[in-house]
Amino acid sequence: MARYTGATCRLCRREGMKLFLKGDRCFTEKCAFARRSYAPGQHGQSRKKISNYGTQLREKQKARRIYGVLESQFRTYYEKADKLRGITGENLLMLLELRLDNVAYRLGYGNSRTEARQLVTHGHFLVNGKKVDIPSYKVSVNDVITVCENSKAKEKFKVFAENPKTLPKWLQANPENFEGKVVAEPAREDIDVPVNETLIVELYSK
């Protein structure tokens, strides 16, 4: 399974903003972006005028990195979003939000999407009673995501249950039973990622 294995903090620096890819570390003084907010590389501190194409490209790269998907995967999501009814950009974000690793993160299992992805690949979750270890698995409305029985006793999951996150409107959770449910498709106003999806659509529409 292909995935990015380079330095995570370089991605935030390249996009010029915190993407919170390392969870709690991003809120501390150890955050690389807080110490060096310019782009990585020899010419990172030089100021360059960015073109319209460059602006669109950076927005696409930002979205890819937030959700942890590779270029080919992202392109596939866009093509699926373009075929759905409604606004293509909003459909794209909806499909990304419905990935199992993102849903696990939204439910509070993991301090970052990267950690939630790892928990999924290690087989800690059930979807409608069946074990699923594919991070890109698309959950649907009324799907129930549950922590495996053997995993509930692990200290990590106990900590997650004792410190529940504020959930978006399209999710419901029962932390005591280590259970969450998708009650609706995510609407754009419920997706708090700092991405301008219109620029992504403009990039792929050329």
Backbone as JSON Lines, residues from 0, in Angstrom:
{"i":0,"aa":"M","n":[0.85,-1.19,0.0],"ca":[0.0,0.0,0.0],"c":[0.89,1.24,0.0]}
{"i":1,"aa":"A","n":[0.76,2.05,-1.04],"ca":[1.6,3.23,-1.17],"c":[1.17,4.32,-0.2]}
{"i":2,"aa":"R","n":[2.15,5.02,0.34],"ca":[1.87,6.14,1.22],"c":[3.09,7.02,1.31]}
{"i":3,"aa":"Y","n":[2.91,8.25,1.75],"ca":[4.02,9.19,1.91],"c":[4.83,8.8,3.14]}
{"i":4,"aa":"T","n":[6.15,8.7,2.98],"ca":[7.01,8.29,4.08],"c":[8.07,9.33,4.42]}
{"i":5,"aa":"G","n":[7.96,10.52,3.83],"ca":[8.94,11.56,4.1],"c":[8.67,12.31,5.39]}
{"i":6,"aa":"A","n":[9.4,13.4,5.59],"ca":[9.26,14.21,6.79],"c":[7.91,14.94,6.77]}
{"i":7,"aa":"T","n":[7.08,14.68,7.78],"ca":[5.72,15.23,7.81],"c":[5.72,16.75,7.94]}
{"i":8,"aa":"C","n":[6.59,17.28,8.78],"ca":[6.57,18.72,9.05],"c":[6.96,19.54,7.82]}
{"i":9,"aa":"R","n":[7.67,18.95,6.89],"ca":[8.01,19.66,5.65],"c":[6.75,20.01,4.86]}
{"i":10,"aa":"L","n":[5.73,19.16,4.99],"ca":[4.49,19.4,4.24],"c":[3.8,20.67,4.72]}
{"i":11,"aa":"C","n":[3.75,20.87,6.04],"ca":[3.15,22.09,6.59],"c":[3.93,23.32,6.15]}
{"i":12,"aa":"R","n":[5.26,23.22,6.21],"ca":[6.09,24.34,5.83],"c":[5.91,24.67,4.35]}
{"i":13,"aa":"R","n":[5.77,23.63,3.52],"ca":[5.6,23.86,2.08],"c":[4.28,24.55,1.78]}
{"i":14,"aa":"E","n":[3.24,24.22,2.53],"ca":[1.94,24.82,2.28],"c":[1.75,26.15,3.01]}
{"i":15,"aa":"G","n":[2.72,26.52,3.86],"ca":[2.67,27.82,4.53],"c":[1.64,27.92,5.62]}
{"i":16,"aa":"M","n":[1.24,26.79,6.2],"ca":[0.27,26.81,7.29],"c":[0.32,25.48,8.02]}
{"i":17,"aa":"K","n":[-0.17,25.47,9.26],"ca":[-0.24,24.23,10.02],"c":[-1.36,23.36,9.47]}
{"i":18,"aa":"L","n":[-1.01,22.13,9.13],"ca":[-2.0,21.17,8.65],"c":[-2.37,20.19,9.76]}
{"i":19,"aa":"F","n":[-1.72,20.32,10.91],"ca":[-1.98,19.48,12.09],"c":[-1.87,17.99,11.75]}
{"i":20,"aa":"L","n":[-0.78,17.65,11.06],"ca":[-0.56,16.28,10.65],"c":[0.04,15.42,11.75]}
{"i":21,"aa":"K","n":[0.52,16.06,12.82],"ca":[1.11,15.31,13.93],"c":[0.32,15.45,15.22]}
{"i":22,"aa":"G","n":[-0.91,15.87,15.12],"ca":[-1.78,15.92,16.3],"c":[-1.31,16.91,17.35]}
{"i":23,"aa":"D","n":[-1.17,16.44,18.57],"ca":[-0.84,17.3,19.71],"c":[0.49,18.01,19.55]}
{"i":24,"aa":"R","n":[1.43,17.4,18.87],"ca":[2.75,18.0,18.69],"c":[2.65,19.36,17.99]}
{"i":25,"aa":"C","n":[1.65,19.5,17.14],"ca":[1.48,20.74,16.38],"c":[1.13,21.92,17.28]}
{"i":26,"aa":"F","n":[0.69,21.65,18.51],"ca":[0.31,22.71,19.44],"c":[1.43,23.06,20.41]}
{"i":27,"aa":"T","n":[2.59,22.42,20.25],"ca":[3.71,22.65,21.16],"c":[4.82,23.44,20.48]}
{"i":28,"aa":"E","n":[5.84,23.77,21.25],"ca":[6.99,24.51,20.72],"c":[7.84,23.64,19.8]}
{"i":29,"aa":"K","n":[7.61,22.34,19.81],"ca":[8.37,21.43,18.96],"c":[7.9,21.47,17.5]}
{"i":30,"aa":"C","n":[6.78,22.11,17.26],"ca":[6.23,22.19,15.91],"c":[7.23,22.88,14.98]}
{"i":31,"aa":"A","n":[7.61,22.21,13.91],"ca":[8.61,22.75,12.99],"c":[8.11,24.01,12.29]}
{"i":32,"aa":"F","n":[6.83,24.09,12.03],"ca":[6.29,25.27,11.35],"c":[6.36,26.5,12.25]}
{"i":33,"aa":"A","n":[6.2,26.29,13.56],"ca":[6.27,27.41,14.5],"c":[7.69,27.97,14.55]}
{"i":34,"aa":"R","n":[8.68,27.11,14.35],"ca":[10.07,27.54,14.4],"c":[10.59,28.05,13.06]}
{"i":35,"aa":"R","n":[10.08,27.44,11.98],"ca":[10.53,27.82,10.63],"c":[9.29,27.82,9.72]}
{"i":36,"aa":"S","n":[8.64,28.96,9.65],"ca":[7.38,29.04,8.92],"c":[7.55,29.23,7.41]}
{"i":37,"aa":"Y","n":[8.8,29.26,6.94],"ca":[9.04,29.41,5.51],"c":[9.15,28.02,4.86]}
{"i":38,"aa":"A","n":[9.06,27.99,3.55],"ca":[9.09,26.73,2.81],"c":[10.45,26.05,2.95]}
{"i":39,"aa":"P","n":[10.5,24.71,2.92],"ca":[11.77,24.01,3.04],"c":[12.61,24.16,1.77]}
{"i":40,"aa":"G","n":[13.88,23.86,1.88],"ca":[14.76,23.92,0.72],"c":[15.62,25.16,0.68]}
{"i":41,"aa":"Q","n":[16.56,25.16,-0.24],"ca":[17.54,26.24,-0.35],"c":[16.9,27.6,-0.62]}
{"i":42,"aa":"H","n":[15.82,27.6,-1.38],"ca":[15.19,28.87,-1.76],"c":[13.87,29.09,-1.02]}
{"i":43,"aa":"G","n":[13.72,28.42,0.09],"ca":[12.46,28.49,0.82],"c":[12.11,29.87,1.34]}
{"i":44,"aa":"Q","n":[13.13,30.68,1.65],"ca":[12.86,31.99,2.23],"c":[12.72,33.1,1.19]}
{"i":45,"aa":"S","n":[12.96,32.76,-0.07],"ca":[12.85,33.77,-1.12],"c":[11.38,34.0,-1.47]}
{"i":46,"aa":"R","n":[11.04,35.19,-1.82],"ca":[9.66,35.53,-2.15],"c":[9.47,35.46,-3.66]}
{"i":47,"aa":"K","n":[8.47,34.7,-4.06],"ca":[8.18,34.56,-5.48],"c":[6.72,34.88,-5.73]}
{"i":48,"aa":"K","n":[6.45,35.51,-6.86],"ca":[5.07,35.78,-7.24],"c":[4.47,34.49,-7.76]}
{"i":49,"aa":"I","n":[3.36,34.07,-7.17],"ca":[2.75,32.81,-7.54],"c":[1.68,33.03,-8.6]}
{"i":50,"aa":"S","n":[1.65,32.18,-9.6],"ca":[0.69,32.29,-10.69],"c":[-0.66,31.72,-10.27]}
{"i":51,"aa":"N","n":[-1.67,31.89,-11.13],"ca":[-2.98,31.31,-10.85],"c":[-2.9,29.79,-10.78]}
{"i":52,"aa":"Y","n":[-2.11,29.23,-11.7],"ca":[-1.92,27.79,-11.68],"c":[-1.25,27.34,-10.38]}
{"i":53,"aa":"G","n":[-0.26,28.1,-9.96],"ca":[0.44,27.77,-8.72],"c":[-0.48,27.82,-7.52]}
{"i":54,"aa":"T","n":[-1.38,28.81,-7.5],"ca":[-2.36,28.92,-6.4],"c":[-3.28,27.7,-6.37]}
{"i":55,"aa":"Q","n":[-3.74,27.3,-7.55],"ca":[-4.63,26.13,-7.65],"c":[-3.89,24.86,-7.24]}
{"i":56,"aa":"L","n":[-2.65,24.74,-7.69],"ca":[-1.86,23.55,-7.36],"c":[-1.62,23.44,-5.86]}
{"i":57,"aa":"R","n":[-1.29,24.55,-5.22],"ca":[-1.04,24.53,-3.78],"c":[-2.31,24.12,-3.02]}
{"i":58,"aa":"E","n":[-3.47,24.56,-3.5],"ca":[-4.72,24.21,-2.82],"c":[-4.98,22.71,-2.93]}
{"i":59,"aa":"K","n":[-4.7,22.16,-4.1],"ca":[-4.86,20.72,-4.3],"c":[-3.9,19.93,-3.44]}
{"i":60,"aa":"Q","n":[-2.65,20.37,-3.4],"ca":[-1.64,19.68,-2.59],"c":[-2.0,19.75,-1.1]}
{"i":61,"aa":"K","n":[-2.53,20.89,-0.68],"ca":[-2.93,21.05,0.71],"c":[-4.01,20.03,1.08]}
{"i":62,"aa":"A","n":[-5.03,19.9,0.22],"ca":[-6.11,18.95,0.48],"c":[-5.57,17.52,0.51]}
{"i":63,"aa":"R","n":[-4.71,17.19,-0.43],"ca":[-4.12,15.84,-0.47],"c":[-3.39,15.51,0.82]}
{"i":64,"aa":"R","n":[-2.65,16.46,1.31],"ca":[-1.82,16.23,2.49],"c":[-2.64,16.18,3.76]}
{"i":65,"aa":"I","n":[-3.68,16.97,3.83],"ca":[-4.55,16.93,5.01],"c":[-5.17,15.55,5.16]}
{"i":66,"aa":"Y","n":[-5.66,14.99,4.05],"ca":[-6.34,13.7,4.11],"c":[-5.39,12.51,3.91]}
{"i":67,"aa":"G","n":[-4.14,12.77,3.57],"ca":[-3.16,11.7,3.46],"c":[-3.36,10.77,2.28]}
{"i":68,"aa":"V","n":[-3.71,11.33,1.12],"ca":[-3.89,10.5,-0.07],"c":[-2.86,10.88,-1.13]}
{"i":69,"aa":"L","n":[-2.52,9.92,-1.97],"ca":[-1.57,10.17,-3.04],"c":[-2.26,10.78,-4.25]}
{"i":70,"aa":"E","n":[-1.46,11.22,-5.21],"ca":[-1.99,11.94,-6.36],"c":[-3.0,11.11,-7.15]}
{"i":71,"aa":"S","n":[-2.68,9.86,-7.43],"ca":[-3.59,9.02,-8.22],"c":[-4.9,8.79,-7.48]}
{"i":72,"aa":"Q","n":[-4.83,8.61,-6.17],"ca":[-6.04,8.44,-5.37],"c":[-6.89,9.71,-5.41]}
{"i":73,"aa":"F","n":[-6.23,10.85,-5.27],"ca":[-6.95,12.13,-5.24],"c":[-7.65,12.37,-6.57]}
{"i":74,"aa":"R","n":[-6.96,12.04,-7.66],"ca":[-7.55,12.22,-8.99],"c":[-8.78,11.33,-9.14]}
{"i":75,"aa":"T","n":[-8.71,10.12,-8.61],"ca":[-9.86,9.2,-8.66],"c":[-11.04,9.77,-7.88]}
{"i":76,"aa":"Y","n":[-10.76,10.33,-6.71],"ca":[-11.82,10.96,-5.92],"c":[-12.47,12.11,-6.7]}
{"i":77,"aa":"Y","n":[-11.65,12.9,-7.38],"ca":[-12.19,14.02,-8.15],"c":[-13.11,13.52,-9.27]}
{"i":78,"aa":"E","n":[-12.67,12.47,-9.97],"ca":[-13.47,11.94,-11.07],"c":[-14.81,11.4,-10.57]}
{"i":79,"aa":"K","n":[-14.79,10.76,-9.4],"ca":[-16.05,10.28,-8.8],"c":[-16.94,11.45,-8.41]}
{"i":80,"aa":"A","n":[-16.32,12.48,-7.82],"ca":[-17.08,13.66,-7.38],"c":[-17.72,14.37,-8.57]}
{"i":81,"aa":"D","n":[-17.02,14.38,-9.71],"ca":[-17.51,15.07,-10.9],"c":[-18.74,14.38,-11.48]}
{"i":82,"aa":"K","n":[-18.88,13.08,-11.22],"ca":[-20.02,12.32,-11.75],"c":[-21.24,12.38,-10.85]}
{"i":83,"aa":"L","n":[-21.05,12.84,-9.62],"ca":[-22.17,12.92,-8.69],"c":[-22.99,14.19,-8.92]}
{"i":84,"aa":"R","n":[-24.24,14.16,-8.49],"ca":[-25.06,15.36,-8.57],"c":[-24.57,16.39,-7.56]}
{"i":85,"aa":"G","n":[-24.77,17.65,-7.9],"ca":[-24.37,18.69,-6.96],"c":[-23.09,19.38,-7.38]}
{"i":86,"aa":"I","n":[-22.48,20.06,-6.44],"ca":[-21.27,20.85,-6.68],"c":[-20.05,19.94,-6.56]}
{"i":87,"aa":"T","n":[-19.24,19.89,-7.6],"ca":[-18.13,18.95,-7.65],"c":[-17.16,19.12,-6.49]}
{"i":88,"aa":"G","n":[-16.81,20.35,-6.16],"ca":[-15.85,20.59,-5.08],"c":[-16.36,20.09,-3.74]}
{"i":89,"aa":"E","n":[-17.64,20.34,-3.47],"ca":[-18.22,19.87,-2.21],"c":[-18.35,18.35,-2.2]}
{"i":90,"aa":"N","n":[-18.66,17.77,-3.36],"ca":[-18.7,16.31,-3.46],"c":[-17.34,15.7,-3.17]}
{"i":91,"aa":"L","n":[-16.3,16.36,-3.65],"ca":[-14.94,15.87,-3.43],"c":[-14.6,15.82,-1.94]}
{"i":92,"aa":"L","n":[-14.89,16.89,-1.24],"ca":[-14.62,16.92,0.2],"c":[-15.48,15.91,0.94]}
{"i":93,"aa":"M","n":[-16.71,15.71,0.49],"ca":[-17.59,14.73,1.12],"c":[-17.0,13.33,1.0]}
{"i":94,"aa":"L","n":[-16.5,12.98,-0.18],"ca":[-15.92,11.65,-0.39],"c":[-14.67,11.45,0.47]}
{"i":95,"aa":"L","n":[-13.88,12.49,0.61],"ca":[-12.68,12.4,1.44],"c":[-13.04,12.26,2.91]}
{"i":96,"aa":"E","n":[-14.08,12.97,3.34],"ca":[-14.53,12.88,4.73],"c":[-15.08,11.49,5.07]}
{"i":97,"aa":"L","n":[-15.63,10.79,4.09],"ca":[-16.24,9.5,4.33],"c":[-15.25,8.34,4.28]}
{"i":98,"aa":"R","n":[-13.97,8.63,4.13],"ca":[-12.95,7.59,4.26],"c":[-12.96,7.06,5.7]}
{"i":99,"aa":"L","n":[-12.75,5.79,5.87],"ca":[-12.81,5.21,7.21],"c":[-11.77,5.81,8.14]}
{"i":100,"aa":"D","n":[-10.55,6.07,7.65],"ca":[-9.54,6.64,8.53],"c":[-9.94,8.03,9.01]}
{"i":101,"aa":"N","n":[-10.59,8.82,8.13],"ca":[-11.03,10.15,8.53],"c":[-12.19,10.07,9.52]}
{"i":102,"aa":"V","n":[-13.12,9.13,9.28],"ca":[-14.25,8.97,10.19],"c":[-13.76,8.55,11.58]}
{"i":103,"aa":"A","n":[-12.79,7.64,11.62],"ca":[-12.21,7.23,12.9],"c":[-11.57,8.42,13.61]}
{"i":104,"aa":"Y","n":[-10.89,9.27,12.85],"ca":[-10.29,10.47,13.42],"c":[-11.35,11.43,13.94]}
{"i":105,"aa":"R","n":[-12.4,11.63,13.16],"ca":[-13.49,12.53,13.58],"c":[-14.19,12.02,14.84]}
{"i":106,"aa":"L","n":[-14.24,10.7,15.0],"ca":[-14.88,10.12,16.18],"c":[-13.98,10.21,17.42]}
{"i":107,"aa":"G","n":[-12.74,10.64,17.22],"ca":[-11.84,10.82,18.35],"c":[-10.8,9.74,18.52]}
{"i":108,"aa":"Y","n":[-10.74,8.8,17.58],"ca":[-9.75,7.73,17.68],"c":[-8.49,8.12,16.92]}
{"i":109,"aa":"G","n":[-7.61,8.81,17.6],"ca":[-6.38,9.27,16.99],"c":[-6.24,10.77,17.12]}
{"i":110,"aa":"N","n":[-5.04,11.22,17.45],"ca":[-4.78,12.65,17.57],"c":[-4.55,13.3,16.21]}
{"i":111,"aa":"S","n":[-4.42,12.48,15.19],"ca":[-4.25,12.97,13.82],"c":[-4.81,11.92,12.87]}
{"i":112,"aa":"R","n":[-5.01,12.31,11.64],"ca":[-5.5,11.35,10.66],"c":[-4.48,10.25,10.42]}
{"i":113,"aa":"T","n":[-3.21,10.58,10.54],"ca":[-2.16,9.58,10.37],"c":[-2.27,8.49,11.44]}
{"i":114,"aa":"E","n":[-2.49,8.9,12.68],"ca":[-2.64,7.92,13.76],"c":[-3.91,7.1,13.56]}
{"i":115,"aa":"A","n":[-4.99,7.75,13.15],"ca":[-6.25,7.02,12.92],"c":[-6.07,6.02,11.78]}
{"i":116,"aa":"R","n":[-5.33,6.41,10.76],"ca":[-5.06,5.51,9.63],"c":[-4.32,4.27,10.11]}
{"i":117,"aa":"Q","n":[-3.35,4.47,10.98],"ca":[-2.58,3.34,11.51],"c":[-3.47,2.4,12.32]}
{"i":118,"aa":"L","n":[-4.37,2.97,13.12],"ca":[-5.29,2.15,13.91],"c":[-6.2,1.31,13.0]}
{"i":119,"aa":"V","n":[-6.62,1.9,11.88],"ca":[-7.47,1.17,10.94],"c":[-6.69,0.01,10.32]}
{"i":120,"aa":"T","n":[-5.47,0.28,9.85],"ca":[-4.68,-0.76,9.19],"c":[-4.31,-1.89,10.15]}
{"i":121,"aa":"H","n":[-4.27,-1.6,11.44],"ca":[-3.97,-2.64,12.43],"c":[-5.21,-3.43,12.83]}
{"i":122,"aa":"G","n":[-6.33,-3.13,12.2],"ca":[-7.53,-3.93,12.39],"c":[-8.28,-3.71,13.69]}
{"i":123,"aa":"H","n":[-8.3,-2.46,14.17],"ca":[-8.97,-2.17,15.45],"c":[-10.45,-1.83,15.3]}
{"i":124,"aa":"F","n":[-10.96,-1.75,14.06],"ca":[-12.33,-1.28,13.89],"c":[-13.22,-2.28,13.13]}
{"i":125,"aa":"L","n":[-14.49,-2.23,13.49],"ca":[-15.52,-2.98,12.78],"c":[-16.47,-1.99,12.13]}
{"i":126,"aa":"V","n":[-16.93,-2.3,10.94],"ca":[-17.97,-1.52,10.28],"c":[-19.16,-2.44,10.1]}
{"i":127,"aa":"N","n":[-20.25,-2.11,10.78],"ca":[-21.45,-2.95,10.77],"c":[-21.13,-4.39,11.19]}
{"i":128,"aa":"G","n":[-20.22,-4.5,12.17],"ca":[-19.9,-5.82,12.73],"c":[-18.82,-6.59,12.0]}
{"i":129,"aa":"K","n":[-18.3,-6.05,10.9],"ca":[-17.25,-6.75,10.14],"c":[-15.94,-5.96,10.21]}
{"i":130,"aa":"K","n":[-14.85,-6.68,10.44],"ca":[-13.55,-6.0,10.55],"c":[-13.16,-5.42,9.2]}
{"i":131,"aa":"V","n":[-12.74,-4.16,9.23],"ca":[-12.26,-3.48,8.02],"c":[-10.91,-2.84,8.34]}
{"i":132,"aa":"D","n":[-9.89,-3.18,7.57],"ca":[-8.55,-2.62,7.81],"c":[-8.03,-1.84,6.61]}
{"i":133,"aa":"I","n":[-8.97,-1.28,5.83],"ca":[-8.62,-0.49,4.65],"c":[-8.94,0.97,4.93]}
{"i":134,"aa":"P","n":[-7.93,1.83,5.09],"ca":[-8.18,3.24,5.44],"c":[-9.08,3.97,4.46]}
{"i":135,"aa":"S","n":[-9.03,3.61,3.18],"ca":[-9.81,4.32,2.17],"c":[-11.23,3.79,2.04]}
{"i":136,"aa":"Y","n":[-11.58,2.8,2.84],"ca":[-12.93,2.23,2.79],"c":[-13.97,3.34,2.96]}
{"i":137,"aa":"K","n":[-14.95,3.39,2.06],"ca":[-15.97,4.45,2.09],"c":[-17.14,4.01,2.96]}
{"i":138,"aa":"V","n":[-17.35,4.72,4.04],"ca":[-18.5,4.44,4.9],"c":[-19.73,5.15,4.32]}
{"i":139,"aa":"S","n":[-20.89,4.65,4.67],"ca":[-22.14,5.18,4.16],"c":[-23.04,5.62,5.31]}
{"i":140,"aa":"V","n":[-24.09,6.33,4.98],"ca":[-25.06,6.75,5.98],"c":[-25.66,5.52,6.66]}
{"i":141,"aa":"N","n":[-25.78,5.58,7.97],"ca":[-26.29,4.52,8.84],"c":[-25.26,3.42,9.15]}
{"i":142,"aa":"D","n":[-24.05,3.54,8.61],"ca":[-22.99,2.6,8.99],"c":[-22.59,2.84,10.45]}
{"i":143,"aa":"V","n":[-22.32,1.76,11.15],"ca":[-21.91,1.84,12.56],"c":[-20.45,1.4,12.65]}
{"i":144,"aa":"I","n":[-19.62,2.26,13.23],"ca":[-18.18,1.97,13.39],"c":[-17.93,1.67,14.86]}
{"i":145,"aa":"T","n":[-17.38,0.5,15.12],"ca":[-17.16,0.05,16.49],"c":[-15.71,-0.4,16.67]}
{"i":146,"aa":"V","n":[-15.17,-0.16,17.85],"ca":[-13.84,-0.67,18.18],"c":[-13.94,-2.16,18.47]}
{"i":147,"aa":"C","n":[-13.01,-2.95,17.96],"ca":[-13.02,-4.39,18.19],"c":[-13.0,-4.69,19.69]}
{"i":148,"aa":"E","n":[-13.62,-5.78,20.07],"ca":[-13.72,-6.14,21.48],"c":[-12.35,-6.27,22.13]}
{"i":149,"aa":"N","n":[-11.41,-6.87,21.43],"ca":[-10.07,-7.06,22.0],"c":[-9.3,-5.76,22.16]}
{"i":150,"aa":"S","n":[-9.71,-4.74,21.4],"ca":[-9.0,-3.46,21.44],"c":[-9.53,-2.52,22.53]}
{"i":151,"aa":"K","n":[-10.75,-2.76,22.99],"ca":[-11.37,-1.86,23.97],"c":[-10.58,-1.79,25.27]}
{"i":152,"aa":"A","n":[-9.86,-2.86,25.61],"ca":[-9.13,-2.9,26.87],"c":[-7.78,-2.17,26.78]}
{"i":153,"aa":"K","n":[-7.36,-1.81,25.57],"ca":[-6.08,-1.13,25.4],"c":[-6.15,0.28,25.98]}
{"i":154,"aa":"E","n":[-5.07,0.68,26.62],"ca":[-5.02,1.98,27.3],"c":[-5.29,3.13,26.34]}
{"i":155,"aa":"K","n":[-4.78,3.01,25.1],"ca":[-4.97,4.07,24.11],"c":[-6.45,4.34,23.87]}
{"i":156,"aa":"F","n":[-7.25,3.29,23.73],"ca":[-8.66,3.48,23.45],"c":[-9.43,3.95,24.68]}
{"i":157,"aa":"K","n":[-8.96,3.58,25.86],"ca":[-9.57,4.08,27.09],"c":[-9.39,5.59,27.18]}
{"i":158,"aa":"V","n":[-8.21,6.07,26.8],"ca":[-7.94,7.51,26.82],"c":[-8.84,8.23,25.83]}
{"i":159,"aa":"F","n":[-9.02,7.65,24.64],"ca":[-9.89,8.26,23.64],"c":[-11.33,8.36,24.15]}
{"i":160,"aa":"A","n":[-11.79,7.29,24.82],"ca":[-13.17,7.25,25.32],"c":[-13.38,8.26,26.44]}
{"i":161,"aa":"E","n":[-12.35,8.49,27.24],"ca":[-12.47,9.42,28.37],"c":[-12.34,10.88,27.95]}
{"i":162,"aa":"N","n":[-11.87,11.11,26.73],"ca":[-11.7,12.48,26.24],"c":[-12.37,12.63,24.87]}
{"i":163,"aa":"P","n":[-13.7,12.56,24.85],"ca":[-14.41,12.61,23.56],"c":[-14.24,13.96,22.85]}
{"i":164,"aa":"K","n":[-14.2,13.9,21.53],"ca":[-14.09,15.1,20.71],"c":[-15.48,15.69,20.45]}
{"i":165,"aa":"T","n":[-15.48,16.96,20.05],"ca":[-16.71,17.57,19.56],"c":[-16.94,17.05,18.14]}
{"i":166,"aa":"L","n":[-18.09,16.44,17.92],"ca":[-18.34,15.79,16.64],"c":[-19.02,16.72,15.65]}
{"i":167,"aa":"P","n":[-18.75,16.51,14.35],"ca":[-19.53,17.23,13.34],"c":[-20.96,16.69,13.33]}
{"i":168,"aa":"K","n":[-21.87,17.44,12.73],"ca":[-23.29,17.1,12.78],"c":[-23.61,15.77,12.12]}
{"i":169,"aa":"W","n":[-22.78,15.34,11.19],"ca":[-23.09,14.12,10.44],"c":[-22.67,12.84,11.16]}
{"i":170,"aa":"L","n":[-22.12,12.98,12.36],"ca":[-21.7,11.81,13.14],"c":[-22.36,11.81,14.51]}
{"i":171,"aa":"Q","n":[-22.6,10.62,15.02],"ca":[-23.03,10.42,16.4],"c":[-22.08,9.42,17.04]}
{"i":172,"aa":"A","n":[-21.87,9.56,18.35],"ca":[-20.94,8.66,19.02],"c":[-21.46,8.26,20.39]}
{"i":173,"aa":"N","n":[-21.09,7.08,20.79],"ca":[-21.36,6.57,22.13],"c":[-20.02,6.11,22.7]}
{"i":174,"aa":"P","n":[-19.24,7.05,23.29],"ca":[-17.89,6.73,23.76],"c":[-17.84,5.57,24.74]}
{"i":175,"aa":"E","n":[-18.86,5.43,25.57],"ca":[-18.86,4.37,26.58],"c":[-18.88,2.99,25.92]}
{"i":176,"aa":"N","n":[-19.52,2.9,24.77],"ca":[-19.59,1.63,24.04],"c":[-18.59,1.57,22.89]}
{"i":177,"aa":"F","n":[-17.71,2.59,22.8],"ca":[-16.69,2.65,21.74],"c":[-17.36,2.52,20.36]}
{"i":178,"aa":"E","n":[-18.4,3.3,20.15],"ca":[-19.21,3.15,18.95],"c":[-19.53,4.5,18.34]}
{"i":179,"aa":"G","n":[-19.58,4.56,17.03],"ca":[-19.96,5.77,16.31],"c":[-20.84,5.42,15.14]}
{"i":180,"aa":"K","n":[-21.62,6.39,14.67],"ca":[-22.54,6.13,13.56],"c":[-22.57,7.33,12.62]}
{"i":181,"aa":"V","n":[-22.61,7.03,11.33],"ca":[-22.75,8.07,10.31],"c":[-24.24,8.3,10.11]}
{"i":182,"aa":"V","n":[-24.72,9.48,10.46],"ca":[-26.15,9.75,10.41],"c":[-26.54,10.57,9.18]}
{"i":183,"aa":"A","n":[-25.56,11.12,8.47],"ca":[-25.86,11.9,7.27],"c":[-24.57,12.06,6.47]}
{"i":184,"aa":"E","n":[-24.72,12.46,5.22],"ca":[-23.53,12.8,4.44],"c":[-23.03,14.16,4.89]}
{"i":185,"aa":"P","n":[-21.72,14.33,5.01],"ca":[-21.19,15.62,5.49],"c":[-21.49,16.76,4.54]}
{"i":186,"aa":"A","n":[-22.06,17.83,5.07],"ca":[-22.3,19.05,4.27],"c":[-21.06,19.94,4.35]}
{"i":187,"aa":"R","n":[-20.93,20.85,3.41],"ca":[-19.73,21.69,3.35],"c":[-19.53,22.49,4.63]}
{"i":188,"aa":"E","n":[-20.61,23.0,5.23],"ca":[-20.47,23.8,6.44],"c":[-20.01,22.98,7.64]}
{"i":189,"aa":"D","n":[-20.08,21.66,7.52],"ca":[-19.64,20.79,8.61],"c":[-18.2,20.32,8.44]}
{"i":190,"aa":"I","n":[-17.56,20.71,7.35],"ca":[-16.19,20.28,7.05],"c":[-15.26,21.46,7.32]}
{"i":191,"aa":"D","n":[-14.44,21.33,8.35],"ca":[-13.65,22.47,8.81],"c":[-12.23,22.53,8.24]}
{"i":192,"aa":"V","n":[-11.97,21.84,7.14],"ca":[-10.63,21.87,6.57],"c":[-10.42,23.2,5.84]}
{"i":193,"aa":"P","n":[-9.23,23.82,5.98],"ca":[-8.97,25.12,5.36],"c":[-8.61,25.0,3.88]}
{"i":194,"aa":"V","n":[-9.56,24.55,3.08],"ca":[-9.32,24.3,1.66],"c":[-10.37,25.03,0.83]}
{"i":195,"aa":"N","n":[-9.93,25.65,-0.24],"ca":[-10.84,26.26,-1.21],"c":[-11.03,25.27,-2.35]}
{"i":196,"aa":"E","n":[-12.06,24.48,-2.26],"ca":[-12.27,23.39,-3.23],"c":[-12.54,23.9,-4.64]}
{"i":197,"aa":"T","n":[-12.99,25.14,-4.77],"ca":[-13.25,25.71,-6.09],"c":[-11.97,25.78,-6.91]}
{"i":198,"aa":"L","n":[-10.86,26.11,-6.26],"ca":[-9.57,26.19,-6.96],"c":[-9.13,24.82,-7.45]}
{"i":199,"aa":"I","n":[-9.45,23.78,-6.7],"ca":[-9.09,22.42,-7.11],"c":[-9.87,22.02,-8.36]}
{"i":200,"aa":"V","n":[-11.15,22.36,-8.37],"ca":[-11.98,22.06,-9.53],"c":[-11.46,22.81,-10.76]}
{"i":201,"aa":"E","n":[-11.07,24.07,-10.56],"ca":[-10.52,24.86,-11.67],"c":[-9.25,24.22,-12.21]}
{"i":202,"aa":"L","n":[-8.43,23.67,-11.32],"ca":[-7.17,23.04,-11.74],"c":[-7.44,21.82,-12.6]}
{"i":203,"aa":"Y","n":[-8.34,20.96,-12.15],"ca":[-8.61,19.73,-12.88],"c":[-9.47,19.95,-14.11]}
{"i":204,"aa":"S","n":[-10.12,21.09,-14.21],"ca":[-11.01,21.36,-15.34],"c":[-10.26,21.87,-16.57]}
{"i":205,"aa":"K","n":[-8.98,22.14,-16.43],"ca":[-8.21,22.69,-17.56],"c":[-7.99,21.64,-18.64]}
